[in-house]
Amino acid sequence: MKSFLAFLAVLALSFSLSAAETAPPKKSPEKPSAKVEAVAKTLAPQERAQLLTLLNQGDLAALMAIPGIGEVRAKGIQKARPLADVTNVVSVDGIGEGIFAQMVAYAKAGFPQPEKKAPAKKKAAPKKADAPSPK
């Protein structure tokens, strides 16, 4: 019985080790393109630092305030943290040069908050003309 339990333990250990060896390696961050680097250079040092802080520490709502960033991309940014530089955000799925350019424009504009739309006023329904009374 002891040898059977030892066999099962060895078998379980070998399966767990083989599973760990076959797990896909973690994706290493790619070097940003020259266009991304050029766009990032247009940021002032303070804007760059604020954008990096937002990317690394912003909550879901704050990330979703960035133009082009919805819930899925915001969660992707959160999963990719910590980012060493703002250009590393392009390694997140769904964020390319265009979205990055929107992020930079948002930072250069001073991180404006999205305007809340006032509820639309309902127009009064047109009154039906009184039907002529039968004689």
N, C-alpha and C positions, 0 to 999 in steps of 0.2 A: 504494500500500500504506500509506504514511504517513497519507494522508487517511482511509483506512478505519479504521485504528487510532485516529486522533483522533476519528472519528465514534463508534466504540465507547466510547471513554473519556467523551465527552460524554453519550452515552446512559446509561451506567452511573451517572454522576454525577447526572443528572436523575432517574433512578429512585430513587436513595438519598435525594435531597433531598425528593422527593415523598412517600416513605415516612416520613421524619422529620416532615414537616408534617402527615400524617394520623394520626400516633400519638396515642392518647388522652391528654389531659393528666393529670398525676398528681393523684390525688384530694387535695384540700385538706382538712385536718382541720375537721370540723364543730364548731360551738360546742355544748358539752354542754348537755343539757336542764336545766331548773331543778331537777328532782328529783335528777339526778346531782350538781349543784352543792350541793344541800342535804345529800345523803348525805356528800359529801366534806368538808363543813364540820364534820361530827361527829368527824373525825379530829383528834387532837392534832398539833401541828406535827412532833413527832418521829416519830409513826406515819406521817404523810403523807410525810415525807422517806424513811423506811425503805421504804415501799411504792413510791415513785418509783424508788428505787435498785434494788429488786428487779425492777421492770418494765423498767428500762433496762439492768441488768447481770446479772440472774439467768440461769443456764443453763436448759436445757430442763426438767431435773428440778425445779429450784427453782420455776419457773413452774407446773409441773404439780402442785405441792403446794398451790397455791391452789385452794380449792373452786370447782368449776365450770369449771376450766381443764384441758382435755385437751391432747393433742399438737398438734392442728390449731390451737387457739386460742393455745397457747404459741408456735408457729411464727409465727402472725400478729402476736403482740406483738413478737417478735424482729424481724420484718420492718418494723414500724412505728417502730422506734427511730430516733432518740432522741425520747422523749416529754417535752414541756416541763412537763406537769403530770399528776397521776394521772387527772384527768378525761378526758384525751385518749385513754385506752385504750378508751373506748366507740366510737371511730372504727374499731376493729378489727372485721372481720367476725365475727359470732357473739357479740360482747360488747355487751350492752345494760344497761339499768338494773338488772335482776335480778342478773346476774353481777357487775356493779360493786358492788352492795350486799353480795354475798357476799365480794368482795375486801376491802371496808372492814371487814366483821365479822371477817375473818381477821386483818387488821392490828390491829384493836382488841383481839383476843384474844392478841396478842403473837406472831403468826406461828408457831403451834404446828406441830410436825412431825407428819405422819400416823403413827399408831401402826402398827407392824408387827405383823401377825397372827402369832401363834405357830402353827406347824404343828399341824393337828388330829391328835389321837391316834386311831389306828385302833382300833376296837373289835375285840376278839377274836371271830372267827367262832364261832357256837354249834357246839358239838361235836354230831356226829350220834350219836344213840343207837345203841348196838351192835345190829345186827340179830340176831334170835334165830337161833341156829344150828339147822340142820335136823337132825332126829333120825333 
